[in-house]
Amino acid sequence: TVSRPTGTIEGHGYVDLGLSVKWATQNVGADSPSDYGDYFAWGETRPKSRYDWDNYKIVGKTSISPTCGHDTARENWGGTWRMPTEAEFEELCNRNNCKWTWKSQGGHWGYLVTSKINGNSIFLPAAGWRRGTDRRRVGEYGYYRSSTLGYFNSNFARSLNINDLVYCTDENDFCSNGHSVRPVTE
């Protein structure tokens, strides 16, 4: 089961997994750890009804900053919350740090991520993603936004991808798609 929060910031709980950052207990916009929450295009701070290039607000930007794009976690939750970096996702995915177990929790499939360092855990639901007006592969896949842009060009951003076969892949995905955000804090 998911660990109880080891602390709170601005009313949102976090769990200390013994890693370089503390992980939020739930996604931005979620009511519980197993709830999917809202979906966000990279650098945008509000959910919307359609996710495509025609309504993407950050086209051609190169970093998350007040002038180029915003940190979804910080804008929605305040305090020291922020989006994780690609390196922080890699640390979470490292088999020496955490055990990943595909399971159902609160009626939603996803991964229970348990620290091998201290035994604490978080749940990452497979919320799918949004493209256009559709929610895709809900309950099968989860895409989580990082603050890191993609390697090819500024149309892509790095994301953590989970599914029932592979617990962690680091991928380039279109910035305009709607993904989940799981905040971190120092």
N, C-alpha and C positions, 0 to 999 in steps of 0.2 A: 504494500500500500504506500501511498504518497506520504512523505514525512510532513509533520506539522511545520508551519513556518518557524524559522529560527530567528526571525526578526521582521519588522515592517518599516517601510519608508513611504510617507505620504499616503498611508492607509493600504498599501499593497504589500503582501507578504513575500518573503524570499526564503530560499533554502541554501544553506552553506554546504556545498558538496566537497569542500576541501580543495577547490580549484582556485584559479587566480581571480575569479569573480563569483559573486553570489547570483543565483538564478531565481527569477520570479516564479511564484507558484502557479501562475496562470498566464494566458495570452492577453494582450491588450484587447479590451472589449468583452472579455469572458466573465461569466458569473461564478465559475468554479474551475478547479484544475483540469477537469475533463471537458469543459465547454470549449467550443471552437474559437469563440471570440470573433473579432472583426478581421477584414482583409485589407491590405494596404499595398498600393503601388510604391516602388522604391522612392524614398524622399518625400512622400506625401503623408499627411497627418490625419486625414479623415477617410473613413470608408465611403464608398460611392456605389451607385447602382450599376455602373458599366466600367469595365477595365479594358482599355485599348489605347492605341497611340493618339486617336483623335481627342481624347479628353485627359491625356497625361500631361501634367503641369511642369515637369522637370526636364524635358527633352534637352539634350546637349549639355547637361551639367556634369561636373566631374567629382564632386564631393558633397558630403552632408555638411552643410553650414547654413547660417541664416540667409545667405544670398543665393545658394544653389540648391538647397533641398534641406529638409528638416529631419531631425531625429524623431521618428514616430513615437518611441517610448518616452523620451523626455517631454515632448509636446503634450502627450496625453496623460502622463502620470506625474510629471514634475520631479522635484528633488534631484537625486543623483542617478535616477533611472536612465538607461540609454539602450540603444540597440547593440547586440553583440557584434564583435568583429569576426571575420572569417577565422582568425587564429583562435578565438575563444570557442567557436563551434568545433574546431579541430581538437582542442583540448577536451571538450565534453565527449567527443566521439572516440577518443583514444581508449583502446581496450584495456590499457593498464590503469586507467582512471575510473572508468564506469562500466557497469554491466547493463546491457539493453535487453529488455524483455517485452515482446509484442503481446499485448493483452487488451481486454476490454475493461474500461473503467467508467462508471457513470453512464453506461450505455454507448460509449464511443470507443472505437479502436485507436490504438496508438502505442507509444513506447513508455514503459516505466524505466526511467534512467536512475540506476542506483550507484552511488559512489562506492568504489572499492577502498577509498581512503577512510571514510567515516560512517558508511552505511546509510546516509541520508538519501532521499530520492525525490524526483519530480516526475510528472507525467506530461508527455508531449502528444496531444491528440492528432490524429491523421485528419486534418481539417480540409484536405484537398487544396484547391486554389481557384481563383476566379480569372476568367478570360471572357471578355465581352460581358454579357449578362448572366452567364452560366457559372455554376459552382461545379467543378470537375473532380472526379475521383475521391469524393468525400468518404471517409472511412477506410480508404485504401492507401492514400498518399498524404503526406504533409509537407508543405514548403514553408520554410521559416526564413524571413528576411535577415540579412546581415547588413552592417553599415558599409561593407566593402563593395566597390564597383567591380564589374567583370573585367577579365583580362583583355577582351577583344576591343571593346569600345564602350562608350557611355550609354549604349542602349541595353546593356546587360549589367546585372548585379549578381554577386555571389549569394547563394542560398543553401541552407541545409535541407536536404530532401530525405524523407523517411518513407518507407513502405514496409509491407509485411515480409519481404524477402531480404531487404538490405536495410540495416538500421541507420546508416549514415553515409550519404554521398554529398560531396560538395560540388555544386553545379553553377554554371552560368545560366541565368534565366532572364527573360525580358523584364525590364524595369516596370513596364506598364501593367503586368499581370498583378493580381491581388494575392498576397501571401499573408500568412500569420506573422505576428511579431511576439517574441518571447523576450522581455527585457532582462537586463542584467544590471548589477550595481557593484561598486567596489567593496 
